[in-house]
C-alpha cells in the first residue's frame, strides 16, 4: 500500500523502502548514515544490505505492535539522507 512518505510503502504494519546504489561502498556508506541517525533517535530500523548494492529498510514500533508517528518521522528523516 502506498504511503504518505515518498518512496516508502506500508507492508504488514511496517514502512518499507528499497534503495539501489552504484556500488557496494555507496550502499555501505548509506547504511552507516542510517545507523547513526537511528542511534541518535533511539529508533532502529531493520536494515538489509544485499546483492552488493541494494538496501532495504523496514520501520515499525514493535512495542506498539505496528506503526506510530515516530516511524513516519524517521522515514522522512531517512529520505533526507539521500541515496
C-alpha positions as a Markdown table, in Angstrom:
| # | Residue | x | y | z |
|---|---|---|---|---|
| 1 | Unk | 0.0 | 0.0 | 0.0 |
| 2 | Unk | 1.4 | 3.5 | -0.9 |
| 3 | Unk | 2.5 | 5.7 | 2.0 |
| 4 | Unk | 2.4 | 9.4 | 2.7 |
| 5 | Unk | 6.2 | 9.4 | 2.9 |
| 6 | Unk | 7.6 | 9.5 | -0.7 |
| 7 | Unk | 9.4 | 6.3 | -1.6 |
| 8 | Unk | 8.0 | 4.2 | 1.3 |
| 9 | Unk | 5.4 | 1.5 | 1.2 |
| 10 | Unk | 3.2 | 0.3 | 4.1 |
| 11 | Unk | 3.5 | -3.5 | 4.4 |
| 12 | Unk | 2.3 | -5.7 | 7.2 |
| 13 | Unk | 2.3 | -3.0 | 9.9 |
| 14 | Unk | 5.6 | -1.6 | 8.8 |
| 15 | Unk | 7.1 | 1.0 | 6.5 |
| 16 | Unk | 9.5 | -0.4 | 3.8 |
| 17 | Unk | 11.8 | 1.3 | 1.3 |
| 18 | Unk | 14.4 | -0.2 | -1.0 |
| 19 | Unk | 17.4 | 1.7 | -2.3 |
| 20 | Unk | 19.8 | 0.9 | -5.1 |
| 21 | Unk | 23.4 | 2.3 | -5.3 |
| 22 | Unk | 26.1 | 2.3 | -7.9 |
| 23 | Unk | 28.4 | 0.1 | -5.8 |
| 24 | Unk | 28.9 | -1.7 | -2.5 |
| 25 | Unk | 30.8 | 1.2 | -0.9 |
| 26 | Unk | 28.0 | 3.7 | -1.6 |
| 27 | Unk | 25.4 | 1.2 | -0.2 |
| 28 | Unk | 27.5 | 0.6 | 2.9 |
| 29 | Unk | 28.1 | 4.4 | 3.5 |
| 30 | Unk | 24.3 | 4.9 | 3.3 |
| 31 | Unk | 23.7 | 2.1 | 5.9 |
| 32 | Unk | 26.2 | 3.8 | 8.2 |
| 33 | Unk | 24.4 | 7.1 | 7.8 |
| 34 | Unk | 21.1 | 5.4 | 8.6 |
| 35 | Unk | 22.7 | 3.7 | 11.6 |
| 36 | Unk | 24.0 | 7.0 | 13.0 |
| 37 | Unk | 20.6 | 8.6 | 12.6 |
| 38 | Unk | 18.7 | 5.7 | 14.1 |
| 39 | Unk | 21.1 | 5.5 | 17.1 |
| 40 | Unk | 20.7 | 9.3 | 17.8 |
| 41 | Unk | 16.9 | 8.9 | 17.7 |
| 42 | Unk | 16.9 | 5.6 | 19.6 |
| 43 | Unk | 14.6 | 4.2 | 16.9 |
| 44 | Unk | 16.3 | 1.4 | 14.9 |
| 45 | Unk | 15.1 | 0.1 | 11.6 |
| 46 | Unk | 15.7 | -3.4 | 10.2 |
| 47 | Unk | 18.5 | -2.9 | 7.7 |
| 48 | Unk | 19.1 | -5.5 | 4.9 |
| 49 | Unk | 22.2 | -4.9 | 2.7 |
| 50 | Unk | 22.0 | -7.4 | -0.2 |
| 51 | Unk | 23.1 | -8.1 | -3.8 |
| 52 | Unk | 26.2 | -5.9 | -3.3 |
| 53 | Unk | 24.4 | -2.6 | -4.0 |
| 54 | Unk | 20.8 | -2.7 | -2.5 |
| 55 | Unk | 19.5 | -1.8 | 0.9 |
| 56 | Unk | 16.0 | -2.4 | 2.3 |
| 57 | Unk | 14.9 | -0.5 | 5.4 |
| 58 | Unk | 11.9 | -1.6 | 7.5 |
| 59 | Unk | 10.5 | 0.6 | 10.2 |
| 60 | Unk | 7.9 | -0.3 | 12.8 |
| 61 | Unk | 7.5 | 0.1 | 16.5 |
| 62 | Unk | 7.5 | -3.4 | 17.9 |
| 63 | Unk | 6.4 | -2.3 | 21.4 |
| 64 | Unk | 3.3 | -0.7 | 19.9 |
| 65 | Unk | 2.6 | -3.6 | 17.6 |
| 66 | Unk | 2.9 | -1.6 | 14.4 |
| 67 | Unk | 3.3 | 1.9 | 13.1 |
| 68 | Unk | 3.5 | 5.0 | 15.1 |
| 69 | Unk | 4.1 | 8.7 | 14.3 |
| 70 | Unk | 7.8 | 8.1 | 15.2 |
| 71 | Unk | 8.1 | 5.6 | 12.3 |
| 72 | Unk | 6.8 | 8.1 | 9.8 |
| 73 | Unk | 9.1 | 10.8 | 11.2 |
| 74 | Unk | 12.1 | 8.5 | 10.9 |
| 75 | Unk | 11.2 | 7.6 | 7.3 |
| 76 | Unk | 11.1 | 11.3 | 6.5 |
| 77 | Unk | 14.5 | 11.8 | 8.1 |
| 78 | Unk | 15.9 | 8.8 | 6.3 |
| 79 | Unk | 14.7 | 10.3 | 3.0 |
| 80 | Unk | 16.8 | 13.4 | 3.7 |
| 81 | Unk | 19.9 | 11.2 | 3.8 |
| 82 | Unk | 19.6 | 10.7 | 0.1 |
| 83 | Unk | 20.5 | 7.6 | -1.9 |
